[in-house]
Amino acid sequence: MKTSTKTEIQSWIAHRRNTELLLVVFAVIIVIFGHAAVGFALHDAMPSGLPVYGLGLGAVALAAHLAVRRFARYADPLILPVTVLLCGLGLILMDRLDHAYADRAAGTYQAAPVAPGQAIWTVIGAALMIAVVILLKHHRLLQRYTYLGMAAAMILLVLPAFFGADQFGAKRWISIGPLSVQPGEFVKVMIVVFFASYLMANRDALALVGRRFLGLALPRGRNAGPVLLVWAVSLVVLFYQRDLGTSLIFFGAFIVMLYIATERTSWVVLGGIMAIGGAAVVSATQHHVKGRVQAWLDPMAIFLPEAERPAGLISDQSAQALFAFGAGDLTGTGLGEGHSYLIGFAGRSDFILATVGEELGLVGVTLVIFLYVLLIQRGLSTAMKATDPFGKLLAAGLSSVLALQVFVVAGGVTGLIPLTGKALPFLAQGGSSTVANWLLIALLIKVSDSAGRASTEPEGNATILTPVVQDPGTRPPGG
């Protein structure tokens, strides 16, 4: 591409954007057919609102595509279609569960439909994504507001501990009138911007070896300060807000970005030890977290007589989720034919993956996970192609945040790890999560646009992130 003519470059750009448009249309068609399948399964008729729903989703997706086509012409052509498809599948599942909860939980708060509200949040999120793509001329402009953004992120992060409402065992929400907001969802994006800027400026110092302990090349004390600070903040969030998922995502993203910047495995080992140690202490002292660990260790114990149950075990959600996965078998019961509403209030949020497992089977779960893997892969590919250090770390950090959130949610629902209470990106109910993840996608698109643009420029115009150059004596092989 570096030696291509202007005509070839224009043809390449047009091909990428036309591919994106075709995939966006395909995603909308899949969602429309899925919505129709739910209608026939539940009522033996086409849903009455299908035309409006299809046109609305198509208009939002088309508007997002046109914004990318005009203001991010070089962007990766797969990021937007995968996002549209995940959002559409989430709306299908939420609408399907709305009908089930209305029938089975009539007269309770669970009977209130959530799909219409989620559709509105999806439109708001897509509008924010379009605004970022149009107004943010280059991702490097974010570096100007690094410390201001970090200060705002820290304030948002601790607000729920003092002013938040305790819902479902955790304090991660702030009520603003009739709305309930999770600041942590937006903080995860803001904190990645700060990490990318900080590590870009200090990666040489962080790569230096202080001393060796038990075979590990540990960093110097003054360079380990930022890691200890982030670890402490994560513990505070976990302890006072009882939010295991947010803590793991914040700390995990920083360790991943730190490793990418310094290439030192000792940071990963040190970070893993600190994360496990902090989680162990909090799980032993916080009743809510301890209950989730107990449900992970023995989910079926909830069906024992109350006097024989392990202390702290109060919910059957983990057990019901496993039943849902088992009932789905390989190909599922079919959309609208499952019983995952038995999971309870979390069926449309934390445990919506169990609905996928029951109604679409192992095949459906695999395809959904593949969509996430594809989105994460495109983000990491963008990081590799970016020519500036900040862009590399930003794309890698955003991709890591997405990967960690999918892991902690899917791992918790399937019984691989304890539950964290986070929402599965785009697929589950959650206004804050939806809007924040659309913001994440917007930033990935801007970085990929910059990387694509740089690939068409002469070699001399590109700024490559060079490896850290050190004295051979300061970094032992494999340190």
N, C-alpha and C positions, 0 to 999 in steps of 0.2 A: 504493500500500500504506500510505502514511503516514496516509491519512484513512479507512482501512478499519475496519469494526466488528470486535468481538471474534469474532463468528461467522464473518466472512469470513476473518479471520486463521487461525482454527482449520481452516477448510476448505482454505486455502492450504497450511498445514503438512501436513495429511493427504494432500493431493494430491501433494506432493513426496515424502513418505515412501512412499506407495503406488507412485509411479512408480519410486522406487529399488528397492522390493521386486520389482516386475515385471521390471525390468532385471537384477537379481541372479539371479532365477530363469532368465531367458532366457540369461544368461551361463553358468550351470551346465549348462543343457540343451545349449548349443553345445559345451561341453567334453566332456560325456558322449558326444555323437554323434561328436566327433573321436576320443575314446579308442576307441570301438567301430570306427571306420573303420580305425584302425591295426591293431586285432586281426584284422579280416577281411583286410587287405592282407598281413599277415605270416603268419597261421596259418589263414586261411579260417574263422575261428570267432570268436564273441564272447569278449572277454577274460574269464577266470574271475573276476578281481577287480573287474569293472566295478561290480556293485552296491555293494560296500563303498566303492570309490573315489567313486562318485557320491554316496552318502549322506554320506561323510566331508566331501567338498568342499561339499556342500549345507549340512551342519550348521555348518561354519566360516563360510560366507558368511551364513547366517541369523543366527548369533550376532553377527557384526559388524553386520549390519543392525539387529538388535534393540537393540544398544548405541547406535547412532546414533539410532535412533527414539526412545529414551528419554532420552538425555543430550545429543544434538546435533540437536534436532528441526528447527532452521532450516537445517541444512547443505545444501550443494549435492547434488542427488540423483544426479549422474552420476559423482562421484569414486569411490565404492565399487564400483559395477558394472564400471567400466572396469578397476579394479585386480584384481577377481576374475577377469575374463576373461583378462587378461594372465597372471596366475599360472596359471590353468588351461591356457592354451595352452602355457606353458613346461613344465608337467608332462607334457603330451601329447608334446611334442617330445623331452624327456629320456627318457621311457619308450620311445619309438620308437627312439632312438639307443642305449639300453641293450641292446636286442635285437641291433642291428647290431654293436656293439662286442663283445658276448658271443660272436657267431659268428665275427667277423673277427679279433679280438684275444685269442682264448682263451689263458689262461696268463699274460697280462700284467696290469698294474695297470689298464689301460684297460677290461678286461672287467668290472670291478666295477660294479654298478648304482648310479646316483646318484639316480634318481627317488624311491625310498623316503625317502632322507635329505632330499631337497629338499622332499618333502611334509611332513616333520616340521618343517623350518625355516619352511615356510609357515604351519603351525599356530602355531608360536612367534611369528612375526611378527604374525599376526592377533590372537593373544592380547595381545601388547604394544600393538597398536593399540586394542583394546577397553579395556585398562587405562588408557591415556592419555585416551581419550574419557570414561571414567567418572571418573577421579581428577583430571584437570586441569580445574578449574572454569572458568578463562578463560586464554586464551593470554598475556595481559599478566602473569600470574604468573611467566612465564619470565624477565622482566626482573630479578627479584630475584636471580637466580643468574647474571647476565651474565658477570662476571669470573671467578667460580668455574668456570663452564662452559668459559670460554675457556682457563683454566689447565689444566683437565683435558683439553681437546681438544689443546693443544700437547704435553702429556705423552704422550697416546695416539699423536699423530702421529709423534713421534720415536722411540718405543719400537722399532718394527721395525728402525730403523737400527742399534740396539745389540743387540737381543735377537731380531731376526726371523730367519726361515729364508729362505735364498735359493732361491726356487722359480721355475722357468721364466724365469730371467733377471732377476727383480725381488725386492726385499726388502720386501714389504708385509704379510707374514703373521707372526703370533705364535702359537706352539704352546702350548696349555693342555691338558696331558694328551693325550687322543686327538683333541681339537678343534683346528682351525686357524682363527684369527680375523683379519680385516682391520680394524684400528682405523680406517683412513681412511674406511671406509664410514659409521661413526658420527660421525666428526669432521666430515664434510661437513654434517650436520644441526646439530651443536653450533656450528659456526663461523658458520652463517647466522644463528642466534639472536644471537650476539655482534655480527655485522655490523649486524643490524637495530637493536639497541639502541644501538650506538655511533653509527651514522649518524643515528638519530633525534635524538640529543643534540647532534651536531656538524655537521649538514648546512648550517647557515648559514655557519659558518667555512669549510667545505670548498668552498662555492660562491663564495667571494671570489677575485678575480683577483690574482695576484701581478705577473707581467710577461708581455709577449708575445714569442714567439720563432718565427720563420718562419711568422707568421700564426696561431699557436696562442696562446690565452689560457691560460697555465700557472698552476697554483695556487701559493699562497705556500709557501715551503719548509717551514715548520713544520706546515702543513696536509697536505703531501704525505708526511709521515712514516709514517702508517699504511699507505699504499699501498706505500711502499718496504719496510716491514716484511713485509707479506704477500707481496710479490714475492720478498724474500729467503728467507722460509720456504718458498715454493713451489720456489725453486731448490734449497734444501737437500734437500727431499723428492725432487726430481727427480734430484739428483746422487747422494745416498747410497742412496736406495731404488730408483733407476732407474724411477720410477713417473711416466711422462709424463701419463697420464690424470688422476690425482689432482691433480697440479700445475695442469693446465689448468682443471679444474673449480673448484678453490679460488680461483685468481686470477680466472678468468672470472666467477664468481658475485659476487665482491667488486666488480669493475668495473661489472657490470650494476647491482648495487644502488646503487653510488655514483652512477651516471648517473641512476637513478630518483630518488634523494634530492636531487641538485643540479641536474639537467637541463643539465649541462655536457658538451658533446661532446669538449672537450679532455681530460677524464679518460679517455674511451674510446680516443682516439687515443694518449694517453700509455701507457695500459695495454696496448694492442695492440703498440706498439713494444717495451715491456719484455718482454712475453710472447714475441714472436718472437725478440728478442735473446737471452733466456735459453735458449729451446729450441735456438737455433742453436749456442750455446756448448756446452751439454751434449751435444747430438747429435754434436758434433765430438770430444768428449773421452770419452764413455762408449760402450764397444764395443757393449753391448746396444741402446742407443737408436740408435746409428749403423747397426746391422744392420737395424733396423725401417725406418729411413729408406731404406736401400738397397733393401729388399724393396718399399717403396712406389714407388720410382722405376722399378724394373725387376723385377716379380715373376716373369716368365718366365725370367729369367736363371738361376734355380735348376736348370733342366734342361740347362744347358750342361755340358760336361766340367768337373770340379772345378777344374782348372788355369785355366780361362777365366772362372770366376765372379767377380763383383766381391767385393772384400774385405768380410767381415762378413756376407755373405748365406749363411745356413745353413738356412733353413726354406722349405718349399714351401707353407705354409698359405695365404698370400695368393693364390698361383696356383690352388690347389685351390678356394678360395672363389669365385674368378672363374669357374672351370669349373662349379661348382655353380649359380651364378646363370645362366650361359649355358644349362645343361641344363634349367633350370626354364622357360625361355621365358615365355609370357604367363600360362598357367594352372597350370603345374607338372606334375610327374610323378604327383602324388597322395601323400597321407600314407602313409608306409611304403614307398614305391617308389623313393626316391632313394638316392644313394651318398655323401652328405656325410660319412659316417664316415671317408672317405679323408683328410679334413682333419687327422685325428690327435687328440691328447689335448684340443685346444681346441674340438673340435666341439660339445661340450655347454656351453661357457662363452663364450669370446670370439666364436666363429664360429657361434653357433646361428642367427643371422640368415641365414646361408648355407643352412641346412637349410630355413628358411622359403622362401627364394628358389627352391630346387630343387624342393621338394615342393608348394608352394602357388603358385609362380610370381610374376611381377611383381604380379599382382592381390593375392596374399597378403601380399607385402612392403608394398605400398601400404596395405592395410588395417591391418597391424600398426603402421606408422608413423602412420597416421591415429589409431589408438587412443592412441598417445603424444601426438600433437598435441592431441587432445581433452582428455586429462588435463592437459596443460600449459595449455591455454586456460582450463580451469575454474579452475586455480590463479591465473592472471593475472586472470581475471574476479573471483575472490574478492579479490585485491589491490585492484582498482579499487573494489569495493563496501565494503571495510573502512573504518570511520570513524575509526580511530585510526592514527597514524603507524607505530607499531611493528607493528601487524597488517598494514598495507599492505606494509611492507618485508619482513616475515617471509614472507608468502605469495608475494611477487614473488621473493624469494631462493630459497625452496624450489622454486618452479616453474623458476627459472633453473638450479638445480643439476640437476634432472631433465632439462631440455632439453639442457644441456651434456653430460650423461652419455650420453644417447641419440645426440647428434651425434658425440661422439668415438668411440663404439663402432660405430655404423652407418657413419660416415665411414671408419673404419679397415677394416672388413670389405669395404666396396664399393670401396675404393681411392681414395677422395676425399682422405684424409689418412693419415699413417703410423699404424700400429697403436699402441694404447695399453694393451692388456691388461685393460681394465675389462670388467665384466659388464653385459650389457644388462638394465636394471631389470626385475625380476619374471620375465622370459622365460628368463634364463640361469641355469645352476647357480651357486650361491654362497649359503651360509648367512648370512654377514655382510651381504651386499648385500640379501638378501631381508628380513631383520629391520630393517635400517636404512631401507629404502624403505617398509616398513609404518609405521615411526615417522614418516617424512616425510608419508605420507598422513594419519596421525592428526592431525598438527599442521595440515595443510591443512583437514581437516574441522572442527577446532575454530575456526579463523579464519573459515571460511565460515559456521559456526553463529553466530558473533558478528555477522558482516556481515548475515546474514539476519535475526537478531533486531533489529538496529538499524534495518533497513528497515521494520519494523512500528511503530517508536516515533515519537513526534512529532518534528518537525524540530528543536525546541529541545534535545532530549536527545542529539543526535548530535554527535560531535566530529570535525570534518573536518580533514584534512591540508591546510593552506593553503599556497600557493606561497611560496617563499623571497622575501622582500621585501628589495630591495637598492637602494642608491643607483644611479640610472641610469648614473652615470659610472663605476661599478666593473665593469660588465658590458656590453661592446660587443655589438651585435646579432650573433647567430650564433657567439658565443664559446664 
